[in-house]
């Protein structure tokens, strides 16, 4: 169940980001299984944008983002407990502008927990 909720949340978040960004390709840095192929296909079909998925783990994500000064990816999905420390030390994450996303599409308690645990 959590995987389905995560995939659905990811899909909604990706749609909001790509629509606001207007980019042709969304570059996603994530864990294996966090962006299932069927969700990526659905996103690409609904938006006309392509998704370039790079699989990684927390330490690799931090290293990749440090090497690029926080660039190279449009969306990174580290574990929630690996956001505050690396952000304070390296300044590699940028917050999602929730004003550009229809937050009504999210489960309110999950959205609040995510905001509370991932604010940069």
Short mmCIF file of the C-alpha atoms (twelve columns), coordinates in Angstrom:
data_MODEL
# 
_entry.id   MODEL 
# 
loop_
_atom_site.group_PDB 
_atom_site.id 
_atom_site.type_symbol 
_atom_site.label_atom_id 
_atom_site.label_alt_id 
_atom_site.label_comp_id 
_atom_site.label_asym_id 
_atom_site.label_seq_id 
_atom_site.Cartn_x 
_atom_site.Cartn_y 
_atom_site.Cartn_z 
_atom_site.pdbx_PDB_model_num 
ATOM 1   C CA . UNK A 1   0.000  0.000  0.000   1 
ATOM 2   C CA . UNK A 2   2.763  2.491  0.884   1 
ATOM 3   C CA . UNK A 3   4.389  1.863  -2.504  1 
ATOM 4   C CA . UNK A 4   1.139  2.674  -4.277  1 
ATOM 5   C CA . UNK A 5   0.660  5.825  -2.230  1 
ATOM 6   C CA . UNK A 6   4.250  6.833  -2.912  1 
ATOM 7   C CA . UNK A 7   3.859  6.199  -6.632  1 
ATOM 8   C CA . UNK A 8   0.618  8.152  -6.751  1 
ATOM 9   C CA . UNK A 9   2.158  11.014 -4.793  1 
ATOM 10  C CA . UNK A 10  5.149  10.975 -7.114  1 
ATOM 11  C CA . UNK A 11  2.942  11.052 -10.197 1 
ATOM 12  C CA . UNK A 12  0.926  13.996 -8.911  1 
ATOM 13  C CA . UNK A 13  4.076  15.828 -7.881  1 
ATOM 14  C CA . UNK A 14  5.727  15.202 -11.219 1 
ATOM 15  C CA . UNK A 15  2.708  16.460 -13.107 1 
ATOM 16  C CA . UNK A 16  2.677  19.653 -11.070 1 
ATOM 17  C CA . UNK A 17  6.388  20.219 -11.500 1 
ATOM 18  C CA . UNK A 18  6.504  19.586 -15.213 1 
ATOM 19  C CA . UNK A 19  3.449  21.688 -15.932 1 
ATOM 20  C CA . UNK A 20  4.944  24.595 -14.030 1 
ATOM 21  C CA . UNK A 21  8.447  24.158 -15.382 1 
ATOM 22  C CA . UNK A 22  7.452  23.866 -19.030 1 
ATOM 23  C CA . UNK A 23  10.484 21.671 -19.667 1 
ATOM 24  C CA . UNK A 24  10.535 18.879 -22.237 1 
ATOM 25  C CA . UNK A 25  12.432 16.478 -19.974 1 
ATOM 26  C CA . UNK A 26  12.070 16.028 -16.230 1 
ATOM 27  C CA . UNK A 27  15.302 14.733 -14.704 1 
ATOM 28  C CA . UNK A 28  14.501 12.650 -11.630 1 
ATOM 29  C CA . UNK A 29  17.052 11.388 -9.098  1 
ATOM 30  C CA . UNK A 30  15.410 8.676  -7.023  1 
ATOM 31  C CA . UNK A 31  15.565 5.276  -5.380  1 
ATOM 32  C CA . UNK A 32  14.821 2.066  -7.297  1 
ATOM 33  C CA . UNK A 33  11.090 1.341  -7.250  1 
ATOM 34  C CA . UNK A 34  10.098 4.921  -6.412  1 
ATOM 35  C CA . UNK A 35  9.271  5.798  -10.028 1 
ATOM 36  C CA . UNK A 36  7.618  2.680  -11.472 1 
ATOM 37  C CA . UNK A 37  7.728  2.446  -15.262 1 
ATOM 38  C CA . UNK A 38  3.928  2.497  -15.521 1 
ATOM 39  C CA . UNK A 39  3.749  5.752  -13.522 1 
ATOM 40  C CA . UNK A 40  6.471  7.315  -15.670 1 
ATOM 41  C CA . UNK A 41  4.636  6.200  -18.833 1 
ATOM 42  C CA . UNK A 42  1.351  7.636  -17.530 1 
ATOM 43  C CA . UNK A 43  3.064  10.932 -16.722 1 
ATOM 44  C CA . UNK A 44  4.712  11.123 -20.142 1 
ATOM 45  C CA . UNK A 45  1.446  10.343 -21.921 1 
ATOM 46  C CA . UNK A 46  -0.574 12.882 -19.901 1 
ATOM 47  C CA . UNK A 47  1.927  15.738 -20.121 1 
ATOM 48  C CA . UNK A 48  3.911  15.171 -23.310 1 
ATOM 49  C CA . UNK A 49  7.106  15.496 -21.245 1 
ATOM 50  C CA . UNK A 50  9.700  12.765 -20.985 1 
ATOM 51  C CA . UNK A 51  11.180 11.572 -17.703 1 
ATOM 52  C CA . UNK A 52  14.843 10.706 -17.328 1 
ATOM 53  C CA . UNK A 53  15.143 8.548  -14.198 1 
ATOM 54  C CA . UNK A 54  18.511 8.169  -12.471 1 
ATOM 55  C CA . UNK A 55  18.497 5.523  -9.743  1 
ATOM 56  C CA . UNK A 56  20.599 6.218  -6.698  1 
ATOM 57  C CA . UNK A 57  20.851 6.019  -2.914  1 
ATOM 58  C CA . UNK A 58  21.220 8.763  -0.313  1 
ATOM 59  C CA . UNK A 59  25.007 8.980  -0.367  1 
ATOM 60  C CA . UNK A 60  25.190 8.920  -4.172  1 
ATOM 61  C CA . UNK A 61  22.436 11.552 -4.407  1 
ATOM 62  C CA . UNK A 62  24.312 13.841 -2.060  1 
ATOM 63  C CA . UNK A 63  27.575 13.283 -3.964  1 
ATOM 64  C CA . UNK A 64  25.927 13.905 -7.367  1 
ATOM 65  C CA . UNK A 65  24.214 17.072 -6.149  1 
ATOM 66  C CA . UNK A 66  27.393 18.331 -4.476  1 
ATOM 67  C CA . UNK A 67  29.358 17.736 -7.689  1 
ATOM 68  C CA . UNK A 68  26.858 19.795 -9.683  1 
ATOM 69  C CA . UNK A 69  26.212 22.473 -7.061  1 
ATOM 70  C CA . UNK A 70  22.680 21.178 -6.593  1 
ATOM 71  C CA . UNK A 71  22.012 21.095 -10.330 1 
ATOM 72  C CA . UNK A 72  21.639 18.424 -12.956 1 
ATOM 73  C CA . UNK A 73  18.260 17.192 -11.737 1 
ATOM 74  C CA . UNK A 74  14.804 18.719 -11.550 1 
ATOM 75  C CA . UNK A 75  13.616 16.541 -8.688  1 
ATOM 76  C CA . UNK A 76  15.588 14.529 -6.121  1 
ATOM 77  C CA . UNK A 77  13.983 12.073 -3.706  1 
ATOM 78  C CA . UNK A 78  16.356 11.394 -0.824  1 
ATOM 79  C CA . UNK A 79  15.110 9.817  2.384   1 
ATOM 80  C CA . UNK A 80  13.396 12.451 4.500   1 
ATOM 81  C CA . UNK A 81  16.028 12.066 7.221   1 
ATOM 82  C CA . UNK A 82  18.787 12.914 4.710   1 
ATOM 83  C CA . UNK A 83  17.533 16.361 3.758   1 
ATOM 84  C CA . UNK A 84  18.166 18.729 6.671   1 
ATOM 85  C CA . UNK A 85  21.786 17.751 7.437   1 
ATOM 86  C CA . UNK A 86  23.143 17.748 3.867   1 
ATOM 87  C CA . UNK A 87  21.171 20.920 3.111   1 
ATOM 88  C CA . UNK A 88  22.706 22.715 6.094   1 
ATOM 89  C CA . UNK A 89  26.186 21.487 5.179   1 
ATOM 90  C CA . UNK A 90  26.147 21.713 1.376   1 
ATOM 91  C CA . UNK A 91  23.070 23.739 0.302   1 
ATOM 92  C CA . UNK A 92  22.208 21.215 -2.418  1 
ATOM 93  C CA . UNK A 93  18.398 21.135 -2.290  1 
ATOM 94  C CA . UNK A 94  15.870 23.712 -3.388  1 
ATOM 95  C CA . UNK A 95  12.297 23.628 -2.082  1 
ATOM 96  C CA . UNK A 96  9.344  22.762 -4.291  1 
ATOM 97  C CA . UNK A 97  7.134  25.795 -4.832  1 
ATOM 98  C CA . UNK A 98  3.850  24.359 -3.566  1 
ATOM 99  C CA . UNK A 99  2.000  27.372 -4.975  1 
ATOM 100 C CA . UNK A 100 2.557  25.792 -8.406  1 
ATOM 101 C CA . UNK A 101 1.076  22.426 -7.404  1 
ATOM 102 C CA . UNK A 102 -2.560 21.530 -6.781  1 
ATOM 103 C CA . UNK A 103 -2.093 20.369 -3.194  1 
ATOM 104 C CA . UNK A 104 -5.731 19.226 -3.095  1 
ATOM 105 C CA . UNK A 105 -4.534 16.154 -5.007  1 
ATOM 106 C CA . UNK A 106 -2.496 15.005 -1.990  1 
ATOM 107 C CA . UNK A 107 -3.624 13.243 1.165   1 
ATOM 108 C CA . UNK A 108 -3.532 16.185 3.623   1 
ATOM 109 C CA . UNK A 109 -1.766 14.317 6.444   1 
ATOM 110 C CA . UNK A 110 0.930  13.049 4.055   1 
ATOM 111 C CA . UNK A 111 1.444  16.506 2.585   1 
ATOM 112 C CA . UNK A 112 1.792  18.065 6.046   1 
ATOM 113 C CA . UNK A 113 4.220  15.355 7.202   1 
ATOM 114 C CA . UNK A 114 6.293  15.842 4.069   1 
ATOM 115 C CA . UNK A 115 6.393  19.626 4.519   1 
ATOM 116 C CA . UNK A 116 7.329  19.234 8.182   1 
ATOM 117 C CA . UNK A 117 10.086 16.675 7.536   1 
ATOM 118 C CA . UNK A 118 11.583 18.106 4.350   1 
ATOM 119 C CA . UNK A 119 11.566 21.864 4.650   1 
ATOM 120 C CA . UNK A 120 14.853 23.322 3.407   1 
# 
